[in-house]
Amino acid sequence: MNAWGLFGHDWAVAHLRKAMQTRRVRHAYLFTGVEQVGKQALATAFAAALNCLNVQFDSSGSPLDPRPCGECASCRRILSGSHPDIIWAQHDPVSGRIKIEEIRAVVRQLALKPFEARYRIAIFTDFDQAQPLAQDALLKTLEEPAPRALLFLLTAQPAAVLPTIISRSQVVRLRAQPTDIVRAALLANGADPDQADLLARLSAGRVGWALSALCQPDALDQRARALDLLDQLLASNRGVRFKYAEDFAKDKPSLIMLLQLWLAFWRDLVVSFHNPHPPLINLDRADQLAQLRAALSPRHALRALGATLSALKSLDTNASPRLILEVMFLDYPGL
């Protein structure tokens, strides 16, 4: 656990702490990284550190040890999501989008002086879910920020963010964390050792996903359905696969998580062809992997792995998700 009480992302914490100590905090930050890698946890901790009531300052006004104490009234309210100066942009409950009306409302609130904190901060989760026209509504705020007003934009799809916004923001790219860090986070949150081992392997370095799966068994059920579905697809013809492509393409965030699960599974299969006792991510799916290993060749597995990886990279662009999936399914083997 680092200085901000987070597991992993030490370099990002060090970078943000230095910005505070040198009084070079930017008016806008774009936190990027795969789903549930820890973007929201880092943004929340940063907001708490900026406004912590127990931070001490030197004679020049620089914080001596910028970190959220987690105990003062400001930290508790920020960490619980109830601080009046921390504005969380809301997504439309029907479309899941961030509408232009919401962005304009947040901008109006952000222009006001902080009620009680040092900084008033607006946080946009899944900012890629805002259409370009809605994103445009932030440009004036980015170009002429109000004093003591900060913007935190979080996204797993930076390609969907306008270049004009990226160029006016400090980009903080979060990476997947090593398995031992994820395991430590799970143990610290009450997981037993076997449970921590399994979830850490399955997380693909996403601390947020691992902790969510620990608290919500539905996450493991979704994974089980995803891997069962892969078996069904491999036994299906092209028409059935393309129908699935049409359905999957309607929900891009869910599609990305699905492909990440499949990528880890194909990786296990490729490794198992060359190692009789491989360090499997999907250890509980050893029987399914053995069946595929008997039915497919190493070339088939490697091609499917490459196709899945290529699809994930393509989803980070403006290409059609349905077309991306159709191309991927053409490279998947049949059973």
RASUL-V932982 format. One record per residue. N is the residue number from 1. RES is the residue in three letters. SS is DSSP state (~ for helix, > for strand, _ for the rest). OMEGA is omega in whole degrees, -180 to 180 (NA if undefined). D_FIRST is the distance of its C-alpha to the first C-alpha in Angstrom with 1 decimal. Layout:
BEGIN
[[N | RES | SS | OMEGA | D_FIRST] [N | RES | SS | OMEGA | D_FIRST]]
END
This chain:
BEGIN
[[1 | MET | _ | -176 | 0.0] [2 | ASN | _ | -174 | 3.8] [3 | ALA | _ | -179 | 7.0] [4 | TRP | _ | 178 | 7.7] [5 | GLY | _ | -179 | 5.5] [6 | LEU | _ | 174 | 5.3] [7 | PHE | _ | 180 | 4.7] [8 | GLY | _ | -180 | 7.1] [9 | HIS | _ | -178 | 9.8] [10 | ASP | ~ | -178 | 8.8] [11 | TRP | ~ | -180 | 12.6] [12 | ALA | ~ | 178 | 13.4] [13 | VAL | ~ | 180 | 11.2] [14 | ALA | ~ | 179 | 13.0] [15 | HIS | ~ | -178 | 16.2] [16 | LEU | ~ | 176 | 16.2] [17 | ARG | ~ | 179 | 15.4] [18 | LYS | ~ | 178 | 18.2] [19 | ALA | ~ | 179 | 20.5] [20 | MET | ~ | -177 | 20.1] [21 | GLN | ~ | 180 | 20.7] [22 | THR | _ | 180 | 23.8] [23 | ARG | _ | 177 | 24.9] [24 | ARG | _ | 177 | 25.1] [25 | VAL | _ | -180 | 23.4] [26 | ARG | _ | -179 | 25.3] [27 | HIS | _ | 180 | 27.2] [28 | ALA | > | 177 | 26.0] [29 | TYR | > | 176 | 23.0] [30 | LEU | > | 179 | 23.2] [31 | PHE | > | -179 | 20.0] [32 | THR | > | -179 | 21.0] [33 | GLY | _ | -177 | 19.7] [34 | VAL | _ | -179 | 20.7] [35 | GLU | _ | 174 | 20.8] [36 | GLN | _ | 178 | 17.6] [37 | VAL | _ | 178 | 15.3] [38 | GLY | _ | -178 | 13.3] [39 | LYS | ~ | -177 | 15.9] [40 | GLN | ~ | 179 | 16.5] [41 | ALA | ~ | 179 | 12.9] [42 | LEU | ~ | -180 | 12.6] [43 | ALA | ~ | 179 | 16.2] [44 | THR | ~ | 179 | 15.7] [45 | ALA | ~ | 178 | 12.9] [46 | PHE | ~ | 178 | 15.2] [47 | ALA | ~ | 180 | 18.1] [48 | ALA | ~ | 180 | 16.6] [49 | ALA | ~ | -179 | 15.7] [50 | LEU | ~ | -174 | 19.2] [51 | ASN | ~ | -177 | 20.8] [52 | CYS | _ | -178 | 18.9] [53 | LEU | _ | -178 | 21.7] [54 | ASN | _ | 177 | 20.0] [55 | VAL | _ | 178 | 19.4] [56 | GLN | _ | -177 | 21.9] [57 | PHE | > | 175 | 24.1] [58 | ASP | _ | -174 | 26.3] [59 | SER | _ | 179 | 30.0] [60 | SER | _ | -180 | 29.8] [61 | GLY | _ | 179 | 27.6] [62 | SER | _ | 178 | 24.4] [63 | PRO | > | -177 | 21.1] [64 | LEU | _ | -178 | 20.0] [65 | ASP | _ | -174 | 16.3] [66 | PRO | _ | 178 | 15.7] [67 | ARG | _ | 176 | 12.9] [68 | PRO | _ | -179 | 13.4] [69 | CYS | _ | 180 | 14.0] [70 | GLY | _ | -175 | 14.0] [71 | GLU | _ | -178 | 17.1] [72 | CYS | _ | -178 | 20.0] [73 | ALA | ~ | -179 | 22.5] [74 | SER | ~ | -180 | 21.5] [75 | CYS | ~ | -177 | 17.7] [76 | ARG | ~ | -178 | 18.8] [77 | ARG | ~ | 178 | 21.5] [78 | ILE | ~ | -178 | 19.6] [79 | LEU | ~ | 178 | 16.8] [80 | SER | _ | 178 | 19.8] [81 | GLY | _ | -175 | 21.8] [82 | SER | _ | -179 | 24.6] [83 | HIS | _ | -176 | 24.7] [84 | PRO | _ | -180 | 28.1] [85 | ASP | _ | 175 | 27.1] [86 | ILE | > | -173 | 24.6] [87 | ILE | > | 178 | 26.9] [88 | TRP | > | 179 | 25.9] [89 | ALA | _ | -177 | 28.6] [90 | GLN | _ | 175 | 30.2] [91 | HIS | _ | 177 | 31.3] [92 | ASP | _ | -175 | 34.9] [93 | PRO | _ | -178 | 34.9] [94 | VAL | _ | -175 | 37.6] [95 | SER | _ | -175 | 36.9] [96 | GLY | _ | -179 | 33.1] [97 | ARG | _ | 168 | 33.9] [98 | ILE | > | -175 | 33.1] [99 | LYS | _ | -179 | 36.6] [100 | ILE | ~ | 179 | 38.1] [101 | GLU | ~ | 179 | 39.0] [102 | GLU | ~ | 180 | 35.4] [103 | ILE | ~ | 179 | 34.4] [104 | ARG | ~ | 178 | 37.3] [105 | ALA | ~ | 179 | 36.5] [106 | VAL | ~ | 179 | 32.9] [107 | VAL | ~ | 178 | 34.4] [108 | ARG | ~ | 178 | 36.8] [109 | GLN | ~ | -177 | 34.1] [110 | LEU | ~ | -179 | 32.0] [111 | ALA | _ | 180 | 35.1] [112 | LEU | _ | 175 | 35.3] [113 | LYS | _ | 177 | 33.9] [114 | PRO | _ | 178 | 30.7] [115 | PHE | _ | -175 | 31.7] [116 | GLU | _ | -177 | 29.3] [117 | ALA | _ | 174 | 26.2] [118 | ARG | _ | -179 | 26.1] [119 | TYR | _ | 168 | 25.7] [120 | ARG | > | -171 | 27.0] [121 | ILE | > | 174 | 25.0] [122 | ALA | > | -178 | 26.2] [123 | ILE | > | 178 | 23.9] [124 | PHE | > | 174 | 25.5] [125 | THR | _ | -180 | 23.8] [126 | ASP | _ | -176 | 25.6] [127 | PHE | ~ | 178 | 27.7] [128 | ASP | ~ | 178 | 29.5] [129 | GLN | ~ | 173 | 31.3] [130 | ALA | > | 178 | 33.2] [131 | GLN | _ | -179 | 36.6] [132 | PRO | ~ | 180 | 37.5] [133 | LEU | ~ | 178 | 39.9] [134 | ALA | ~ | 179 | 37.3] [135 | GLN | ~ | 179 | 34.9] [136 | ASP | ~ | -178 | 37.8] [137 | ALA | _ | 179 | 37.7] [138 | LEU | _ | -170 | 34.5] [139 | LEU | ~ | -179 | 36.2] [140 | LYS | ~ | 178 | 38.0] [141 | THR | ~ | 179 | 34.8] [142 | LEU | ~ | -178 | 33.1] [143 | GLU | ~ | -179 | 36.1] [144 | GLU | _ | -177 | 36.7] [145 | PRO | _ | 175 | 33.5] [146 | ALA | _ | 177 | 34.1] [147 | PRO | _ | 178 | 32.7] [148 | ARG | _ | 178 | 29.2] [149 | ALA | > | -178 | 28.9] [150 | LEU | > | 176 | 26.1] [151 | LEU | > | 173 | 25.9] [152 | PHE | > | 179 | 22.9] [153 | LEU | > | -177 | 24.2] [154 | LEU | > | 180 | 22.2] [155 | THR | > | 171 | 23.9] [156 | ALA | _ | -176 | 23.7] [157 | GLN | _ | -178 | 27.2] [158 | PRO | ~ | 179 | 27.5] [159 | ALA | ~ | 179 | 31.1] [160 | ALA | ~ | 179 | 32.1] [161 | VAL | _ | -178 | 31.2] [162 | LEU | _ | 178 | 34.2] [163 | PRO | ~ | 179 | 34.2] [164 | THR | ~ | 177 | 35.2] [165 | ILE | ~ | 179 | 32.0] [166 | ILE | ~ | -177 | 29.8] [167 | SER | _ | -179 | 31.7] [168 | ARG | _ | -178 | 31.2] [169 | SER | _ | 170 | 27.4] [170 | GLN | > | -177 | 24.4] [171 | VAL | > | 177 | 23.1] [172 | VAL | > | -176 | 19.4] [173 | ARG | > | -180 | 19.2] [174 | LEU | _ | -177 | 16.2] [175 | ARG | _ | 174 | 16.3] [176 | ALA | _ | -175 | 15.6] [177 | GLN | _ | 177 | 12.5] [178 | PRO | _ | -177 | 13.2] [179 | THR | ~ | -177 | 14.0] [180 | ASP | ~ | 177 | 11.8] [181 | ILE | ~ | 178 | 8.6] [182 | VAL | ~ | 180 | 10.6] [183 | ARG | ~ | 179 | 11.7] [184 | ALA | ~ | 178 | 8.5] [185 | ALA | ~ | -180 | 8.0] [186 | LEU | ~ | 179 | 11.7] [187 | LEU | ~ | 180 | 11.8] [188 | ALA | ~ | -179 | 9.6] [189 | ASN | _ | 169 | 12.1] [190 | GLY | _ | 178 | 15.1] [191 | ALA | _ | 173 | 16.2] [192 | ASP | _ | -173 | 18.3] [193 | PRO | ~ | -180 | 17.9] [194 | ASP | ~ | 179 | 20.7] [195 | GLN | ~ | 180 | 19.7] [196 | ALA | ~ | 179 | 16.1] [197 | ASP | ~ | -178 | 18.0] [198 | LEU | ~ | -176 | 20.4] [199 | LEU | ~ | 179 | 18.2] [200 | ALA | ~ | 178 | 15.8] [201 | ARG | ~ | -176 | 19.0] [202 | LEU | ~ | -172 | 20.6] [203 | SER | _ | -175 | 17.9] [204 | ALA | _ | 176 | 18.8] [205 | GLY | _ | -178 | 15.3] [206 | ARG | _ | -178 | 15.1] [207 | VAL | ~ | -180 | 12.1] [208 | GLY | ~ | 179 | 14.3] [209 | TRP | ~ | -178 | 17.2] [210 | ALA | ~ | -180 | 15.6] [211 | LEU | ~ | 177 | 14.5] [212 | SER | ~ | 180 | 17.9] [213 | ALA | ~ | 178 | 19.7] [214 | LEU | ~ | -176 | 18.2] [215 | CYS | ~ | -176 | 19.6] [216 | GLN | _ | -179 | 22.7] [217 | PRO | _ | 179 | 24.7] [218 | ASP | ~ | -180 | 26.8] [219 | ALA | ~ | 178 | 24.4] [220 | LEU | ~ | 177 | 25.3] [221 | ASP | ~ | 178 | 28.9] [222 | GLN | ~ | 178 | 28.9] [223 | ARG | ~ | 180 | 27.6] [224 | ALA | ~ | 179 | 30.4] [225 | ARG | ~ | -180 | 33.0] [226 | ALA | ~ | -179 | 31.9] [227 | LEU | ~ | 174 | 32.4] [228 | ASP | ~ | 180 | 35.6] [229 | LEU | ~ | 178 | 36.8] [230 | LEU | ~ | 176 | 36.3] [231 | ASP | ~ | 180 | 38.7] [232 | GLN | ~ | -179 | 41.2] [233 | LEU | ~ | -179 | 41.1] [234 | LEU | ~ | 179 | 41.8] [235 | ALA | _ | -176 | 44.8] [236 | SER | _ | 177 | 46.0] [237 | ASN | _ | -175 | 48.4] [238 | ARG | ~ | -179 | 47.9] [239 | GLY | ~ | 179 | 49.1] [240 | VAL | ~ | -180 | 46.6] [241 | ARG | ~ | -179 | 43.8] [242 | PHE | ~ | 176 | 44.9] [243 | LYS | ~ | 175 | 45.1] [244 | TYR | ~ | 179 | 41.4] [245 | ALA | ~ | 179 | 40.6] [246 | GLU | ~ | -179 | 42.4] [247 | ASP | ~ | -178 | 40.4] [248 | PHE | ~ | -174 | 37.0] [249 | ALA | _ | -177 | 37.6] [250 | LYS | _ | -177 | 37.8] [251 | ASP | _ | -173 | 34.1] [252 | LYS | ~ | 179 | 32.1] [253 | PRO | ~ | 178 | 28.5] [254 | SER | ~ | 179 | 29.4] [255 | LEU | ~ | -180 | 31.2] [256 | ILE | ~ | 179 | 28.2] [257 | MET | ~ | 178 | 26.1] [258 | LEU | ~ | -178 | 29.2] [259 | LEU | ~ | 176 | 29.6] [260 | GLN | ~ | 176 | 26.0] [261 | LEU | ~ | 179 | 26.7] [262 | TRP | ~ | 179 | 30.0] [263 | LEU | ~ | 179 | 28.7] [264 | ALA | ~ | -180 | 26.3] [265 | PHE | ~ | 178 | 29.4] [266 | TRP | ~ | 178 | 31.7] [267 | ARG | ~ | 178 | 29.3] [268 | ASP | ~ | -178 | 29.4] [269 | LEU | ~ | 180 | 33.2] [270 | VAL | ~ | -179 | 33.7] [271 | VAL | ~ | -176 | 31.6] [272 | SER | ~ | 177 | 33.5] [273 | PHE | ~ | -174 | 36.8] [274 | HIS | ~ | -178 | 35.9] [275 | ASN | _ | -178 | 33.9] [276 | PRO | _ | 179 | 35.3] [277 | HIS | _ | -175 | 31.9] [278 | PRO | _ | 174 | 29.4] [279 | PRO | _ | -173 | 25.7] [280 | LEU | _ | 169 | 26.2] [281 | ILE | _ | -178 | 23.8] [282 | ASN | _ | -175 | 26.3] [283 | LEU | ~ | -178 | 27.0] [284 | ASP | ~ | 179 | 28.6] [285 | ARG | ~ | -178 | 31.1] [286 | ALA | ~ | -180 | 32.5] [287 | ASP | ~ | 179 | 36.0] [288 | GLN | ~ | 178 | 36.0] [289 | LEU | ~ | 179 | 34.9] [290 | ALA | ~ | 179 | 37.7] [291 | GLN | ~ | 179 | 40.3] [292 | LEU | ~ | 179 | 39.4] [293 | ARG | ~ | 179 | 39.5] [294 | ALA | ~ | -174 | 43.0] [295 | ALA | ~ | -174 | 44.1] [296 | LEU | _ | 176 | 42.8] [297 | SER | _ | 176 | 42.8] [298 | PRO | ~ | 180 | 40.0] [299 | ARG | ~ | 178 | 41.5] [300 | HIS | ~ | -178 | 41.2] [301 | ALA | ~ | -179 | 37.5] [302 | LEU | ~ | 179 | 36.7] [303 | ARG | ~ | 178 | 38.7] [304 | ALA | ~ | 177 | 36.9] [305 | LEU | ~ | 180 | 33.5] [306 | GLY | ~ | -180 | 34.7] [307 | ALA | ~ | 179 | 36.2] [308 | THR | ~ | 178 | 33.1] [309 | LEU | ~ | 178 | 31.0] [310 | SER | ~ | 179 | 33.8] [311 | ALA | ~ | 179 | 33.9] [312 | LEU | ~ | 179 | 30.3] [313 | LYS | ~ | -179 | 30.8] [314 | SER | ~ | 179 | 34.0] [315 | LEU | _ | 177 | 32.5] [316 | ASP | _ | 177 | 30.6] [317 | THR | _ | 179 | 34.1] [318 | ASN | _ | 180 | 36.9] [319 | ALA | _ | -180 | 38.6] [320 | SER | _ | 178 | 39.9] [321 | PRO | ~ | -179 | 37.5] [322 | ARG | ~ | 179 | 40.5] [323 | LEU | ~ | 179 | 42.0] [324 | ILE | ~ | -179 | 38.8] [325 | LEU | ~ | 180 | 38.7] [326 | GLU | ~ | 177 | 42.3] [327 | VAL | ~ | 179 | 42.0] [328 | MET | ~ | -178 | 39.1] [329 | PHE | ~ | 176 | 41.1] [330 | LEU | ~ | 179 | 44.0] [331 | ASP | ~ | 177 | 41.9] [332 | TYR | _ | 180 | 40.7] [333 | PRO | _ | 175 | 42.9] [334 | GLY | _ | 179 | 45.1] [335 | LEU | _ | NA | 45.7]]
END
